[in-house]
Amino acid sequence: MARVFSGIQPTGHLTLGNYLGAMRRWAEVDQHQADALFCVVDLHALTMDHDPARVRRLSRQAATLLLASGLDPELCTLFVQSHVDEHARLSYVLECVATDGEMRRMIQYKEKAAKEAARGRSVRVSLLTYPVLMAADILAYGTDDVPVGEDQAQHVELARDLAVRFNQRYGHTFAVPRATLPAVAARVMNLQEPTRKMGKSDESGLGVVYLLDEPDVVRKKVMRAVTDSGREVVYDREERPGLANLLEILAACTGGDPEVLSGAYESYGALKKDTAEAVVEVLRPVQDRHRELCADPGYVEGVLRAGAGRARAMARPTVDAAYRAIGLLPAVPEAGAEADAGVVLNAVR
């Protein structure tokens, strides 16, 4: 069975784009067809200026929403990145394999660095190197497939490059992963700026549908979505991005095809109304389950604790092997430590 790994950053409230582009597929497909691990990658949230309390709050909310979206801890492993030390351990080793040029070519780094430079500010070193941490997230588990949105595909390519380079220099240690993209709505765009993705960190939030938005709020945002100057409803991502975004959202919510759906509408208003109602219905069960889980926080904590234990047991052999391969002296375990480790491994199998 193939192994799948993917993660989500707690840098803001999760959005419709997160759900349609990734979370729903994780629940409906990946956890049933693969040995799947899903992670709240909280260490990545530290690369920019942040409020510590907010990161903790959003990390818990993200984990709860992942469960609410249909992830089943009996079928997959759900955990928080910082709860498994192997991610940080492997990240430094991979930094010793990566190059400065590779890091500076990363599109997200260039965009964010330029944005901060325009404000007269510099970025943290962790923003430059976080693609290596992402590679560590993936490679620590012998991952075969990484379901991601289009904007993260470059980072999976880096993980592939680092895996191949490490294996060639120090002996075969890592599986070489591949990115997998969903067929429809791989990248849901901002309703007010349809050439920009629907991101968690949007400052105004007017063009972003959040997973916990009330139905009336969802309807208002969709009905106010930017379309185009024409009148005919056609699917053309390049020339009519606003319209194409609505059609792709509707298609993703209803299981249709954007181009086919375009022929069913004679007005933008009718399209917006149907899209809004489709989004409300898609989010309804997620919001209902989220409320149930919030009433039982101990359950969520237990899931994350058990998930971290399983993830740790899976990652440690690979990370230890990478340490040995690159030339680090193995640590001598304390008396009884090996027996304790065996107990942990047996407990999570």
C-alpha positions, 0 to 999 in steps of 0.5 A, a space after each residue: 500500500 502506498 504511503 501518503 503524507 500531507 499537512 496544513 499550516 495553522 496560519 489562519 482560519 481554514 478556507 473553502 480552498 483548503 477543503 475543496 483543494 485538499 481536505 475533502 480528498 484526504 477524507 474521501 480518497 487518500 485515507 481509504 486507499 493508502 497508509 495516510 498521515 496528515 499533519 498540522 504543520 505548526 512549525 511552519 507557522 513560525 516563519 513569519 511574525 505571529 502571536 503564539 497564543 493564536 498559533 496554538 488556537 489555530 492548530 487546535 482548530 485545524 486539527 478539529 476541522 480535519 476530523 470534522 471533514 471526515 478524517 478517521 483516526 482508525 484509518 489514518 494518522 493525524 498529528 501535530 508536527 511539533 509533537 514529533 521531534 524527527 521533523 526538526 532532526 531531519 530538517 537540519 540534515 537535509 539543510 546540509 544537502 540543499 543549496 542556497 540557490 535552490 532555496 532562493 528560487 522557491 516562488 513563495 520565498 521570493 514573493 513573501 521576501 519581496 512583499 516584506 522588502 517593500 515594507 522596509 522589513 527583512 524576512 526570517 531565515 526560517 522562511 528561506 529554509 522552510 521548504 527543507 523542513 517540508 521536505 523533512 516532513 515528507 521524507 521522514 515517513 517514506 512517503 510515496 504520494 503527496 496530495 497538494 495544491 498547485 502552489 505547493 508542487 514546487 516544494 514536493 519537487 525539492 523534496 524529490 531532488 533532496 531525496 535523490 541527492 542524499 541517496 546518491 551521496 550517502 547511500 539509499 535512505 529515502 523513498 522518492 515522493 511524487 506530488 498528486 493534484 486533484 482534478 477539479 478546484 486544485 486552486 480555488 481563487 479569491 472571490 474579490 481577486 480571482 487571479 490570487 488564490 483563496 488564502 488563509 492569511 487574506 487581510 480583509 477576508 471579503 474574498 475568502 469563504 472560511 469553513 466556519 462562516 455562517 451560511 448567510 455570510 457565505 451567501 453574501 461573499 459569493 453573491 458579491 464575487 467579482 466576475 467580468 465585464 461580459 454577459 455570457 456565461 462561459 468557462 475561460 480561465 485566462 480571459 474570464 478568471 472571476 467567472 471561471 472561479 465560480 464555475 470551478 467552485 460549483 463544479 467541485 461542490 456538485 461533482 460537475 464539469 466547469 465547462 459543461 456547467 457554463 452552458 446551463 446559465 444565462 446570467 451571472 446572478 443565477 450562477 452566483 446563487 447556485 454556487 452560494 447554495 452549493 457551498 453552504 450545503 458542502 460546508 453544513 456537515 463539516 460545521 455540524 461535526 465541528 460543533 460536536 467535536 468542540 464539545 468533547 476536546 478530550 477526544 481531539 487531544 487523545 487523537 493527536 496524542 495517539 497520532 504523534 505516537 504512531 508517527 514518531 514510531 514510523 519516522 524514527 528509523 528513517 531519521 536514525 538511518 539518515 543520521 548514520 548515513 551522513 556520518 553522525 555517531 549513533 547515540 548510546 541508549 541509556 539502560 532500559 531505553 531499548 526495551 521501552 522503545 519496543 514497548 512503544 512500537 508494539 503499542 502503536 502497531 
